[in-house]
Amino acid sequence: MKILVTGGLGVNGCWVTRDLLAMGHEPVVFDARPDFSLLRDISDAFAFVNGDITSLEQLESVCREHKIERICHLAAVYPEAADYEPFTGFAINATATVNVLEAARRANCNRVIFTSSVGALSPMTAPHLEPEMKPVDEDFNAYPVNSVYGATKVASELMGIQYKRLFNIDFAALRFAAIYGIGKGVSRHGSHNVIWNTLIENAIAGKKTVIKQGGDQRLDFTYSRDVARSVTMACLADSFESHVFHIGSGKEYTMNDFVEGLKLAIPDADIEIGPGLDPREFGSSNYFRMDTRRAFEQFGYRAIYDPESAVKDWLQWIDRLELPINKREA
């Protein structure tokens, strides 16, 4: 199957591209940044288009030229960038989603998978916070009042549902919990989820990490390869009934749990985390767990990586891809 992957060189999209290839499909990667560092070992195995996601004409042309059957839409700007330039943020994150949907309609693509976010949700409330931590399902209100990024995700979800209603294009929005993975950094992704990357990268480099509080804080955070699996599973599913799915680890881990798993993979990691809650100092409403039952029931998604296996996988890929990270000395 020929599948367009927008943002297919990015920290999540690269794994979608890689997984589709491994399954025998033909991904066509559409990305504004020709940075192949996360796919350097297979960069000649797929078609690449250096394109502008805000251009409907480019998207339609690519879909027609490559006879695209389905689209995985991951291209986006992240929360801090969207808030800094809201007009541009909306154009890239929301108007461009309509471009993708319209290109799919014009080129007779039969499915669009859109990568949404917990940012689409209204401010989190009890009983979904500490200490109860009841998993958040898809019926939770989606009305983000303090985030341009969140507004773009909700707008995209709603327009996808309308294209399904009007033109019968299969559409699913996957709302991701906090994500960690190779390549996520403050410069491109903002500060929201980088804490886990910092812990891992410092451990790999032999650097000490000190976090003054939050060792007891529970949170659902998901390895990027699990995120990619959810995208490919939804893309390739025979069918699904719903339009919105929550994607996460299916568990909540404390920060201490995460560090314990990390140290099983890197035994001499030097990490100190103080007790208590809110390690990111963003406020208690930013820590909750996604209910992933709908995704499991309708297309079989279940996370397979825990912190230990994720860090071990991370180490293997750093070596395989020869990434420019401060490696540990032998």
C-alpha positions in Angstrom: 0.0 0.0 0.0 1.2 3.5 -0.8 0.9 5.7 2.3 1.8 9.4 2.6 3.5 10.3 5.9 3.6 14.0 6.6 6.3 14.8 9.1 7.8 11.4 8.3 11.4 12.4 9.2 10.5 13.6 12.7 10.9 12.0 16.1 7.6 10.2 15.8 7.1 10.1 12.1 10.5 8.4 11.5 9.3 5.3 13.3 6.0 5.3 11.3 8.1 5.5 8.1 10.4 2.7 9.3 7.6 0.5 10.5 5.6 0.8 7.2 8.7 -0.1 5.2 9.3 -3.1 7.5 5.8 -4.3 6.8 6.2 -4.2 3.1 4.4 -0.9 2.4 5.6 2.1 0.3 5.7 5.2 2.5 6.1 8.6 0.8 7.5 11.1 3.2 6.4 14.7 3.0 8.5 17.0 5.2 9.6 20.6 5.3 13.0 19.7 6.9 15.2 17.3 4.8 16.9 16.0 7.9 17.4 12.3 7.5 19.4 11.7 10.7 16.8 9.4 12.3 16.5 7.4 9.0 20.0 7.6 7.7 20.3 3.8 7.4 17.3 3.6 5.1 17.1 7.0 3.5 17.2 5.6 0.0 14.4 3.1 0.6 11.5 5.5 0.4 10.3 8.5 -1.7 10.8 11.9 -0.2 9.1 15.2 -1.0 10.5 18.4 0.5 7.2 20.2 0.8 5.0 22.8 2.4 2.2 21.3 4.5 0.2 24.6 4.1 0.1 24.1 0.3 -3.0 22.2 -0.8 -1.7 22.1 -4.4 1.5 20.3 -3.3 -0.3 17.8 -1.2 -2.8 17.0 -4.0 0.0 16.7 -6.5 1.9 14.3 -4.3 -1.2 12.2 -3.7 -2.0 11.9 -7.4 1.5 11.4 -8.6 2.2 8.6 -6.1 -1.3 7.1 -6.1 -1.5 7.5 -2.4 -4.1 5.3 -0.7 -3.9 6.4 2.9 -2.3 9.3 4.8 -0.7 9.5 8.2 -0.6 13.1 9.1 2.1 13.9 11.8 3.4 17.3 10.6 3.0 20.0 13.1 4.6 22.8 15.2 4.7 22.3 18.9 2.9 24.1 21.8 5.4 26.9 22.6 5.9 27.8 18.9 2.2 27.8 18.2 1.6 30.2 21.2 4.5 32.4 20.1 3.1 32.8 16.5 -0.6 31.8 16.7 -1.5 32.7 13.1 1.3 30.6 11.8 0.7 27.9 14.4 -3.0 27.6 13.3 -2.0 27.6 9.6 0.4 24.7 10.1 -1.5 22.7 12.6 -5.1 23.2 11.7 -5.6 24.7 8.2 -3.0 22.3 6.9 -5.0 19.4 8.3 -7.9 20.6 6.2 -5.5 20.7 3.3 -4.6 17.0 3.9 -8.2 16.0 4.1 -9.1 17.9 1.0 -6.1 16.4 -0.9 -7.3 13.0 0.2 -10.8 13.7 -1.1 -9.6 15.0 -4.5 -7.1 12.2 -4.9 -9.5 9.4 -3.7 -7.4 8.5 -0.7 -9.7 6.4 1.6 -8.2 7.1 5.1 -6.5 9.9 7.1 -4.9 9.2 10.5 -4.3 12.5 12.4 -1.9 12.8 15.3 -3.6 14.8 18.0 -2.6 15.3 21.6 -3.7 15.5 25.2 -3.4 19.2 24.5 -6.9 18.9 22.9 -8.4 18.3 26.3 -10.0 20.8 28.7 -8.0 21.5 31.9 -7.8 18.2 33.8 -9.9 17.8 37.0 -10.5 15.2 39.7 -11.0 12.2 39.8 -8.3 12.0 37.1 -5.6 13.7 39.2 -3.6 12.5 42.2 -4.4 10.6 44.3 -7.2 8.8 42.4 -5.7 9.0 38.9 -8.8 7.5 37.1 -7.9 7.0 33.5 -9.1 9.7 31.1 -11.3 8.3 28.3 -12.4 9.9 25.0 -15.6 11.4 26.6 -13.7 13.9 28.6 -14.4 17.5 27.5 -12.2 18.8 24.7 -12.1 22.6 25.1 -8.6 23.8 25.7 -8.9 27.5 26.8 -5.2 28.2 27.4 -3.4 26.8 24.4 -3.3 27.7 20.7 -1.8 24.3 20.1 -4.8 22.6 21.8 -7.2 24.7 19.8 -5.5 23.6 16.5 -5.8 20.0 17.6 -9.5 20.2 18.4 -10.2 22.1 15.1 -8.4 19.4 13.2 -10.3 16.6 14.9 -13.7 18.2 14.2 -12.9 18.8 10.5 -11.7 15.2 10.1 -15.1 14.1 11.5 -16.9 16.4 9.0 -14.9 15.0 6.1 -15.9 11.5 7.2 -19.6 12.6 7.4 -19.6 14.4 4.0 -17.2 12.4 1.9 -16.9 9.0 3.7 -13.1 9.4 4.3 -12.1 7.1 7.2 -10.7 9.4 9.8 -9.1 8.8 13.2 -7.5 11.3 15.6 -5.0 9.8 18.0 -4.5 11.8 21.2 -1.1 11.1 22.6 0.0 11.2 26.2 3.4 12.7 27.0 6.0 11.3 24.7 9.7 10.6 25.1 12.1 9.4 22.4 15.3 9.9 20.5 15.5 13.4 19.0 13.0 15.3 21.3 14.6 18.5 22.5 13.7 21.9 23.8 14.6 23.7 20.6 12.1 21.8 18.5 9.5 20.4 20.9 9.4 22.9 23.8 10.0 22.0 27.5 6.8 20.0 28.3 8.1 16.5 27.8 11.9 16.9 27.6 12.5 15.9 31.3 12.6 12.2 30.4 14.8 12.8 27.5 17.2 14.8 29.7 17.4 11.9 32.2 18.2 9.4 29.5 20.6 11.5 27.5 22.5 12.6 30.7 22.8 9.0 31.8 24.1 8.0 28.4 26.7 10.8 28.5 27.7 10.0 32.1 26.3 13.2 33.5 24.6 13.7 36.8 20.9 14.8 36.8 19.3 16.5 39.8 15.6 17.2 39.9 14.6 18.9 43.1 11.1 17.4 43.5 8.6 15.0 42.0 9.9 11.5 42.6 6.4 10.4 43.7 4.5 11.9 40.8 2.6 9.5 38.7 2.1 10.1 35.0 1.3 8.3 31.7 4.3 8.8 29.4 4.9 6.8 26.2 7.9 5.8 24.2 7.9 7.2 20.6 8.0 3.7 19.1 4.8 2.9 20.8 3.3 6.1 19.5 4.3 5.1 16.0 2.8 1.7 16.4 -0.5 3.2 17.2 -0.4 5.3 14.0 0.5 2.3 11.8 -2.1 0.1 13.4 -4.8 2.6 12.9 -3.7 3.3 9.4 -3.7 -0.4 8.4 -6.7 -1.6 10.4 -9.5 -3.2 8.5 -12.0 -0.8 10.1 -12.7 1.2 13.2 -16.0 2.7 14.5 -14.8 5.7 16.5 -13.0 8.9 15.4 -11.0 9.8 18.5 -8.6 7.5 20.4 -6.5 8.0 23.5 -3.0 6.6 23.1 -0.6 6.1 26.0 1.4 3.6 27.9 -1.7 2.1 29.5 -0.1 2.6 32.9 1.1 5.4 35.2 4.7 5.4 36.4 6.2 7.5 39.1 9.3 9.4 38.3 11.1 7.0 40.7 9.7 4.1 38.6 11.1 5.7 35.5 14.5 6.2 37.1 14.5 2.6 38.4 13.9 1.3 34.8 16.5 3.6 33.4 19.1 2.3 35.9 18.3 -1.3 35.0 19.4 -0.4 31.4 22.3 2.0 32.5 23.3 0.8 36.0 25.7 3.6 36.8 23.3 6.4 35.9 23.7 9.2 38.4 20.3 10.7 39.2 18.8 12.4 42.2 15.1 13.2 42.4 13.5 14.7 45.5 10.2 13.4 46.9 6.8 14.8 46.3 4.9 15.8 43.1 5.1 18.0 40.0 8.7 17.4 38.8 8.2 19.8 35.8 6.7 22.5 38.0 3.8 22.9 35.6 1.0 22.4 38.2 -0.9 19.3 39.3 -3.4 19.3 36.4 -0.6 18.2 34.0 -0.3 14.7 35.4 -2.9 12.0 34.5 -3.3 8.8 32.6 -5.0 8.0 29.3 -7.6 5.3 29.0 -6.4 3.3 26.0 -9.2 0.6 26.0 -10.9 2.0 22.9 -7.7 1.8 20.8 -7.1 -1.8 21.9 -10.7 -2.9 21.2 -10.9 -1.3 17.7 -7.5 -1.7 16.2 -5.4 -3.7 18.8 -3.1 -1.0 20.1 -1.3 -1.8 23.3 2.0 -0.3 24.5 4.9 -2.8 24.6 7.8 -0.6 26.0 8.3 0.1 29.7 11.1 2.5 30.8 13.8 -0.3 30.9 13.1 -1.7 27.5 12.7 1.8 26.0 16.1 2.9 27.2 17.7 -0.3 26.0 16.1 0.2 22.6 17.3 3.9 22.6 20.9 2.8 23.2 20.8 0.4 20.3 19.5 3.0 17.9 22.1 5.6 19.0 24.8 3.2 17.9 23.0 2.1 14.8 22.3 5.6 13.5 25.6 7.0 14.8 23.7 10.0 16.3 25.7 13.0 17.4 25.1 12.6 21.1 27.6 12.8 23.8 28.2 9.1 24.2 29.5 7.4 27.3 33.2 6.6 27.2 34.2 3.0 27.3 
